[in-house]
Amino acid sequence: MRASFRHSVLSVALWCVSFHFSTVATAENRPDEAGKQASWAQWRGPHGNGIANEKGIPTRWSKTENVRWRCPLPGQAGATPVFWGDRLYLTSSEGSDLVAVCVSAADGKIVWKTKIGTGNQDARAGEGNSASPTPCTDGKHVWVFFGTGVLACLDMDGKEVWKFDVGERFGAIDIQFGMTSTPVLDGDSLYLQLIHGRMKMDDNTRTGQVIKLDKATGKTVWVHNRDTDAYFECKHSYASPFLYRDGKTEFLIVHGADCTTGHDLSNGDELWRFGNLNGPTEWNPKKKDPTFRFVASPAFVPGRILLPTAKEGPMVALKVAELKGDCSAKASAVAWVCPRTPDVSIPLIVDDLVYVLHKDGKLQCLELATGKEVYMERTHTAQHRSSPVYADGLIYFTSNDGVGSVVKAGRQFELLSKNELGEATTASPVIVNGTLYLRSYEALYAIAK
């Protein structure tokens, strides 16, 4: 393969567009008079991109330094908390039980705890369990999903509104480490992706469903069957769907089973597909990998979608304007290809740069326009399964052994601090309400000056 493959397989022109991700100020993301965000209502925050509208967040902390409070939790989990008003909502294991928990942002006390189901299962030697999907809220209700397939809607006092098992409604779930995909809340609807299948070489059965529910009742609005030719472990996806909107077009991004697809929000129809992600193809020169399961979800800004793949595969940047029908072999749909993907963490896009956190703790910075590498530097040598977030010129992320790193955003790599909590951590940081919230396997921390 030519050396130029390292940064791009195409000749691309620099864009003359600013990619500052902007949203209309709404009740859920409008800063208050003190400049604090009103909410972090679902996975990846108010804009779906890991970017917070906050200033003055500490760059140093420990179990005692800059800790406003520490709330012991009932058990281990990787679910990232969400925030609304003066409360945080999260899920957790408690022995074999699976529970939803509400914590006061004022003092870190547990306000309520509701048992949703049982059957918690640990995965990957404790790296995850059935409380991995992140909740979401609209300030009136909270929706929680578990790797066992149980999905529930609660009121803000923890009372059950509705609950059902997606495996019973849509077919038994068959995925190695549990269904960790996080639902997407939008308007009156809740969207799910269920991508799984029997992990057996001579078994070609697989399930790929994209689902829209009425958030108030849990009733099914539509189900789209997403067909692929993925096999063995490639049938499994631990990634989450995301809504793409740029003022001109909108669709649901679904990622897994060797391809990425865009779906009409009104009926689930497939608008576009980009496959050929498992090699050997024009986008991935490696040999075909039967364990090529997706964990990291796509990142996006207006006009571009970044597709992580898995393990030693590539990351592909797509041009939204070119996405129509099957684009798997459409060179004009590809802006660039980076030969190394993040395996678990979602890429973070800030202005004209992309920050890629690799599982070994190396942070890679790429030009958004070209995919050219700006730097690749080591932060903390340990496994990293969280996704980075950004606030006030700084990038925050955590490692599995509880070390939180803070890196200055920009073309010059600068590691400002490494902060030890000494507690296993796989949830991603949340920055809201003037506070950095960190969820470990033992506790929820509020970090603030």
C-alpha positions as CSV (number, residue, x, y, z in Angstrom):
1,M,0.0,0.0,0.0
2,R,1.3,3.4,-0.9
3,A,2.7,5.6,2.0
4,S,0.1,8.2,1.2
5,F,-2.6,5.9,2.6
6,R,-1.5,6.9,6.1
7,H,-3.4,10.2,5.8
8,S,-5.7,9.9,2.8
9,V,-6.7,7.7,0.0
10,L,-8.1,10.6,-1.9
11,S,-7.0,14.0,-3.1
12,V,-9.1,16.3,-1.1
13,A,-9.5,20.1,-1.0
14,L,-9.5,22.1,2.2
15,W,-12.9,23.2,3.1
16,C,-13.8,26.9,3.3
17,V,-16.4,26.2,6.0
18,S,-16.3,26.8,9.7
19,F,-17.2,23.7,11.6
20,H,-18.0,25.2,14.9
21,F,-20.9,23.0,16.0
22,S,-23.7,25.3,16.9
23,T,-27.2,24.6,18.2
24,V,-30.3,26.6,18.8
25,A,-30.4,27.6,22.5
26,T,-33.2,25.5,24.1
27,A,-34.3,24.9,27.7
28,E,-32.0,21.9,27.9
29,N,-28.7,23.5,26.7
30,R,-29.1,27.3,27.2
31,P,-26.5,28.6,29.8
32,D,-28.0,30.3,32.8
33,E,-27.0,33.8,34.0
34,A,-23.8,32.4,35.6
35,G,-22.8,30.8,32.3
36,K,-23.7,27.3,33.4
37,Q,-25.4,24.8,31.2
38,A,-28.9,23.8,32.3
39,S,-28.5,20.1,31.5
40,W,-26.5,17.2,30.1
41,A,-29.6,15.2,29.2
42,Q,-28.2,12.2,27.3
43,W,-25.0,10.5,26.0
44,R,-22.4,12.9,24.8
45,G,-24.2,15.9,26.2
46,P,-26.5,18.6,24.9
47,H,-25.1,18.7,21.4
48,G,-24.3,15.0,21.0
49,N,-20.7,15.8,20.5
50,G,-19.0,15.8,24.0
51,I,-18.7,19.6,24.1
52,A,-19.7,21.6,27.2
53,N,-20.5,25.3,27.4
54,E,-18.6,25.6,30.7
55,K,-15.7,27.6,32.1
56,G,-13.5,27.4,35.2
57,I,-13.5,23.6,35.6
58,P,-10.6,22.4,37.7
59,T,-7.7,20.8,36.0
60,R,-6.5,19.1,39.2
61,W,-8.3,16.8,41.6
62,S,-7.8,13.8,43.8
63,K,-10.0,12.0,46.4
64,T,-9.8,15.1,48.5
65,E,-8.6,18.0,46.3
66,N,-11.4,20.0,44.6
67,V,-14.0,17.5,45.6
68,R,-17.4,19.1,46.4
69,W,-18.8,15.8,47.3
70,R,-18.5,12.0,46.8
71,C,-21.5,9.8,46.6
72,P,-20.9,6.0,47.2
73,L,-22.9,4.0,44.7
74,P,-24.7,0.6,45.1
75,G,-22.4,-1.2,42.7
76,Q,-20.2,-1.2,39.6
77,A,-21.3,0.2,36.2
78,G,-20.0,2.0,33.1
79,A,-23.1,4.1,32.4
80,T,-22.4,7.8,32.2
81,P,-24.6,10.0,34.4
82,V,-27.0,12.5,33.0
83,F,-28.0,15.8,34.6
84,W,-31.2,17.9,34.7
85,G,-32.1,20.8,37.0
86,D,-30.4,19.9,40.3
87,R,-30.2,16.2,40.0
88,L,-28.1,13.5,38.3
89,Y,-29.5,10.2,37.0
90,L,-27.6,7.0,36.4
91,T,-27.9,3.2,36.4
92,S,-26.0,0.7,38.4
93,S,-25.7,-2.9,39.4
94,E,-26.5,-3.9,43.0
95,G,-25.4,-7.5,43.3
96,S,-27.4,-9.3,40.7
97,D,-30.0,-6.4,40.6
98,L,-30.1,-3.6,38.1
99,V,-31.2,-0.2,39.5
100,A,-31.8,3.4,38.5
101,V,-30.4,6.0,40.9
102,C,-31.0,9.7,41.4
103,V,-28.4,11.8,43.1
104,S,-28.8,15.4,44.4
105,A,-26.3,17.8,42.7
106,A,-26.4,20.0,45.8
107,D,-25.0,17.5,48.4
108,G,-24.3,14.2,46.6
109,K,-27.0,12.4,48.6
110,I,-29.0,9.6,46.9
111,V,-32.6,10.9,46.4
112,W,-34.1,7.7,45.2
113,K,-33.2,4.2,43.9
114,T,-35.5,2.1,41.9
115,K,-35.0,-1.6,41.0
116,I,-35.6,-2.2,37.3
117,G,-34.6,-5.8,36.9
118,T,-32.2,-8.6,37.8
119,G,-29.7,-10.7,36.0
120,N,-26.6,-8.4,36.0
121,Q,-23.7,-10.0,34.2
122,D,-20.1,-8.8,34.3
123,A,-18.1,-8.7,31.0
124,R,-14.4,-8.7,30.1
125,A,-13.1,-9.4,33.6
126,G,-15.0,-6.6,35.2
127,E,-14.5,-4.0,32.5
128,G,-18.3,-3.7,32.0
129,N,-21.6,-5.2,33.1
130,S,-25.3,-4.9,32.3
131,A,-25.5,-1.3,33.5
132,S,-23.5,0.1,30.6
133,P,-26.0,2.1,28.5
134,T,-26.4,5.7,29.5
135,P,-29.9,7.0,30.6
136,C,-31.6,10.0,29.0
137,T,-34.1,12.6,30.3
138,D,-36.3,15.4,29.2
139,G,-36.8,16.9,32.6
140,K,-40.2,15.1,33.0
141,H,-39.2,11.5,32.7
142,V,-36.0,9.4,32.7
143,W,-35.4,6.4,30.4
144,V,-33.0,3.6,31.3
145,F,-31.8,0.7,29.3
146,F,-29.8,-2.3,30.4
147,G,-27.6,-4.9,28.7
148,T,-30.2,-7.6,29.6
149,G,-32.6,-5.9,27.2
150,V,-34.9,-4.2,29.8
151,L,-36.0,-0.7,28.9
152,A,-38.0,1.5,31.3
153,C,-39.5,4.9,31.7
154,L,-39.6,6.5,35.1
155,D,-41.0,9.8,36.4
156,M,-38.6,12.2,38.1
157,D,-39.4,10.6,41.5
158,G,-38.3,7.2,40.3
159,K,-41.8,5.7,39.8
160,E,-42.2,3.3,36.9
161,V,-44.3,4.6,34.0
162,W,-43.7,1.7,31.6
163,K,-41.2,-1.1,31.2
164,F,-40.6,-4.0,28.7
165,D,-37.9,-6.4,27.5
166,V,-36.8,-5.6,24.0
167,G,-35.8,-9.2,23.6
168,E,-39.3,-10.3,24.2
169,R,-40.8,-7.7,21.8
170,F,-38.2,-7.7,19.0
171,G,-36.5,-11.1,19.3
172,A,-34.0,-12.7,21.8
173,I,-30.8,-10.8,22.1
174,D,-27.7,-12.7,21.3
175,I,-24.5,-10.7,21.8
176,Q,-21.3,-11.6,23.6
177,F,-21.0,-8.8,26.2
178,G,-24.6,-7.6,26.5
179,M,-26.6,-4.9,24.6
180,T,-24.7,-1.8,25.6
181,S,-26.1,0.5,22.9
182,T,-27.5,3.7,24.4
183,P,-31.0,4.9,23.1
184,V,-31.4,8.4,21.6
185,L,-34.1,10.7,22.9
186,D,-35.5,13.2,20.4
187,G,-38.8,15.1,20.7
188,D,-41.6,12.6,21.5
189,S,-39.5,9.6,20.3
190,L,-36.9,7.2,21.5
191,Y,-34.6,5.5,19.0
192,L,-32.8,2.2,19.5
193,Q,-30.4,0.0,17.4
194,L,-30.2,-3.7,18.1
195,I,-27.4,-5.3,16.1
196,H,-26.5,-8.8,17.2
197,G,-26.6,-12.5,16.2
198,R,-25.3,-16.0,17.0
199,M,-21.5,-16.0,17.2
200,K,-21.0,-19.2,15.2
201,M,-19.0,-19.5,11.9
202,D,-21.5,-21.7,10.1
203,D,-24.6,-19.7,11.2
204,N,-25.7,-16.9,8.9
205,T,-28.6,-15.7,11.0
206,R,-28.3,-12.2,12.3
207,T,-30.4,-9.4,13.6
208,G,-30.1,-5.7,12.7
209,Q,-33.1,-3.7,13.9
210,V,-33.5,0.1,14.0
211,I,-36.5,1.0,16.2
212,K,-38.6,4.1,17.0
213,L,-40.7,4.2,20.1
214,D,-43.2,6.6,21.5
215,K,-41.4,7.9,24.6
216,A,-44.6,8.4,26.6
217,T,-46.0,4.9,26.2
218,G,-43.2,2.7,25.0
219,K,-45.3,1.7,22.0
220,T,-43.5,0.8,18.8
221,V,-43.8,3.4,16.0
222,W,-41.7,1.5,13.5
223,V,-39.1,-1.2,13.1
224,H,-36.6,-1.3,10.2
225,N,-34.8,-4.6,9.5
226,R,-31.2,-3.7,8.6
227,D,-29.8,-6.5,6.5
228,T,-26.0,-7.1,6.3
229,D,-23.7,-9.9,5.4
230,A,-21.7,-9.7,8.7
231,Y,-20.6,-13.0,10.2
232,F,-19.3,-14.4,13.5
233,E,-18.6,-11.6,16.0
234,C,-18.9,-8.9,13.3
235,K,-22.7,-9.3,13.8
236,H,-22.3,-7.6,17.2
237,S,-22.3,-3.9,17.7
238,Y,-21.8,-2.1,21.0
239,A,-22.0,1.3,19.4
240,S,-24.9,3.8,19.9
241,P,-27.0,5.6,17.3
242,F,-26.9,9.4,17.0
243,L,-29.1,12.0,15.3
244,Y,-27.5,14.0,12.6
245,R,-28.9,17.5,11.8
246,D,-27.3,20.3,9.9
247,G,-30.3,22.6,9.1
248,K,-30.8,21.0,5.7
249,T,-30.9,17.3,6.4
250,E,-31.5,15.0,9.3
251,F,-31.2,11.2,9.8
252,L,-30.4,8.6,12.4
253,I,-26.8,7.3,12.2
254,V,-26.6,3.5,12.9
255,H,-23.2,1.8,13.2
256,G,-22.4,-1.9,13.2
257,A,-22.1,-5.2,11.4
258,D,-19.3,-4.0,9.1
259,C,-21.2,-0.9,7.9
260,T,-22.8,2.5,8.8
261,T,-26.3,3.5,7.7
262,G,-28.5,6.6,7.8
263,H,-32.2,6.3,8.4
264,D,-35.3,8.4,7.8
265,L,-36.7,9.5,11.1
266,S,-40.3,9.3,9.9
267,N,-40.3,5.6,8.8
268,G,-36.9,4.1,9.4
269,D,-36.1,3.7,5.7
270,E,-32.4,3.4,4.8
271,L,-31.3,6.6,3.1
272,W,-27.7,5.7,2.6
273,R,-25.2,3.0,3.5
274,F,-21.4,2.9,3.7
275,G,-19.9,-0.6,4.0
276,N,-16.6,-2.2,2.9
277,L,-15.2,-1.3,6.4
278,N,-14.0,-4.9,7.1
279,G,-11.1,-5.6,4.8
280,P,-9.6,-6.2,2.4
281,T,-11.3,-3.2,0.6
282,E,-10.3,0.2,-0.8
283,W,-10.9,1.6,2.7
284,N,-9.3,-1.1,4.7
285,P,-6.3,-3.0,3.4
286,K,-6.2,-5.5,6.2
287,K,-7.5,-9.1,5.8
288,K,-11.0,-9.8,6.8
289,D,-11.4,-10.1,10.5
290,P,-14.2,-12.3,11.9
291,T,-14.0,-10.4,15.3
292,F,-14.5,-7.0,13.7
293,R,-17.2,-5.8,16.2
294,F,-17.9,-2.0,16.5
295,V,-17.7,-0.4,20.0
296,A,-16.8,3.3,19.3
297,S,-19.7,5.3,17.8
298,P,-19.4,7.9,15.0
299,A,-18.6,11.5,15.6
300,F,-20.0,14.3,13.4
301,V,-20.2,18.0,12.6
302,P,-22.2,19.7,9.8
303,G,-21.1,18.2,6.5
304,R,-18.9,15.4,7.9
305,I,-19.3,12.1,9.7
306,L,-16.3,10.2,11.2
307,L,-16.7,6.4,11.2
308,P,-14.5,4.5,13.7
309,T,-14.2,0.8,13.0
310,A,-12.5,-1.7,15.3
311,K,-9.2,-3.1,16.5
312,E,-6.6,-2.5,13.8
313,G,-9.0,-1.1,11.2
314,P,-9.3,2.4,9.7
315,M,-11.4,5.5,10.6
316,V,-13.2,6.9,7.6
317,A,-14.4,10.5,7.2
318,L,-17.6,10.8,5.0
319,K,-19.0,13.8,3.1
320,V,-22.6,14.1,4.1
321,A,-23.6,15.8,0.8
322,E,-22.5,12.7,-1.1
323,L,-24.4,10.2,1.0
324,K,-27.3,8.6,-1.0
325,G,-28.0,5.0,-1.6
326,D,-25.1,2.5,-1.3
327,C,-21.9,4.5,-1.1
328,S,-19.7,1.7,-0.1
329,A,-17.5,2.0,-3.2
330,K,-18.2,5.7,-3.8
331,A,-14.9,7.5,-3.7
332,S,-16.5,10.9,-3.8
333,A,-18.3,10.2,-0.5
334,V,-14.9,9.8,1.3
335,A,-13.0,12.9,2.5
336,W,-10.1,10.9,4.0
337,V,-9.1,7.7,5.7
338,C,-7.0,7.4,8.8
339,P,-5.4,3.9,9.0
340,R,-5.8,3.6,12.8
341,T,-9.2,3.7,14.5
342,P,-10.1,4.3,18.2
343,D,-11.4,0.9,19.3
344,V,-13.8,2.1,22.1
345,S,-13.7,5.9,22.6
346,I,-15.7,8.2,20.3
347,P,-13.6,10.8,18.5
348,L,-13.9,14.4,19.7
349,I,-14.2,17.2,17.1
350,V,-13.3,20.7,18.3
351,D,-13.1,23.5,15.6
352,D,-10.8,22.2,12.9
353,L,-9.2,19.4,14.8
354,V,-10.1,15.8,15.7
355,Y,-8.9,14.2,18.9
356,V,-8.7,10.4,18.9
357,L,-8.2,8.6,22.2
358,H,-6.7,5.2,21.7
359,K,-7.3,2.4,24.2
360,D,-3.6,2.4,25.2
361,G,-3.8,6.0,26.4
362,K,-2.2,7.6,23.3
363,L,-4.0,10.8,22.1
364,Q,-3.9,11.4,18.4
365,C,-4.8,14.8,16.8
366,L,-5.8,15.0,13.2
367,E,-6.8,17.9,10.9
368,L,-10.6,17.7,10.3
369,A,-10.3,18.8,6.7
370,T,-7.6,16.5,5.5
371,G,-7.1,13.7,8.1
372,K,-3.4,14.7,8.3
373,E,-1.8,13.8,11.7
374,V,-0.9,16.7,13.8
375,Y,0.5,14.7,16.7
376,M,0.3,11.3,18.4
377,E,1.4,11.5,22.1
378,R,1.1,9.2,25.1
379,T,-0.9,10.5,28.1
380,H,-1.3,7.7,30.7
381,T,-0.3,4.2,30.1
382,A,-3.4,2.1,30.9
383,Q,-6.6,0.9,29.2
384,H,-9.0,3.7,28.3
385,R,-12.6,3.0,27.6
386,S,-14.2,6.4,28.2
387,S,-14.8,9.0,25.6
388,P,-13.1,12.5,25.9
389,V,-15.1,15.7,26.5
390,Y,-14.2,19.3,26.0
391,A,-14.8,22.6,27.9
392,D,-13.0,26.0,27.9
393,G,-10.1,25.0,25.7
394,L,-9.4,21.7,27.6
395,I,-9.9,18.0,26.9
396,Y,-10.8,15.7,29.8
397,F,-10.8,11.8,29.8
398,T,-10.3,9.0,32.2
399,S,-8.6,5.6,32.3
400,N,-9.7,2.2,33.6
401,D,-7.4,2.5,36.6
402,G,-9.0,5.9,37.6
403,V,-6.5,8.4,36.3
404,G,-8.1,11.5,34.8
405,S,-6.0,13.4,32.2
406,V,-6.4,17.0,31.1
407,V,-4.9,18.1,27.8
408,K,-4.9,21.6,26.3
409,A,-6.8,21.7,23.0
410,G,-4.8,22.8,19.9
411,R,-2.0,21.8,17.6
412,Q,0.6,21.7,20.3
413,F,0.3,18.7,22.6
414,E,0.3,19.8,26.3
415,L,-0.6,17.4,29.0
416,L,-1.7,19.7,31.9
417,S,-2.3,17.1,34.6
418,K,-2.9,13.5,35.5
419,N,-5.2,13.0,38.5
420,E,-5.5,9.8,40.5
421,L,-8.7,8.7,42.1
422,G,-7.6,5.1,42.5
423,E,-11.0,3.7,41.6
424,A,-11.8,1.8,38.4
425,T,-13.5,4.0,35.8
426,T,-15.1,3.3,32.4
427,A,-17.8,5.9,32.4
428,S,-17.1,9.1,30.5
429,P,-16.8,12.5,32.2
430,V,-19.7,14.9,32.4
431,I,-19.2,18.7,32.5
432,V,-22.3,20.7,33.5
433,N,-23.5,23.1,36.2
434,G,-20.0,24.4,36.7
435,T,-18.8,21.0,37.7
436,L,-16.9,18.0,36.4
437,Y,-18.8,14.8,37.3
438,L,-16.8,11.6,37.4
439,R,-18.4,8.2,37.9
440,S,-16.1,5.4,39.1
441,Y,-17.0,1.8,40.0
442,E,-17.3,2.9,43.6
443,A,-18.7,6.4,43.7
444,L,-19.9,9.5,41.8
445,Y,-17.7,12.6,42.3
446,A,-18.5,16.3,41.9
447,I,-15.2,18.1,41.0
448,A,-15.3,21.9,41.3
449,K,-13.2,24.8,42.6
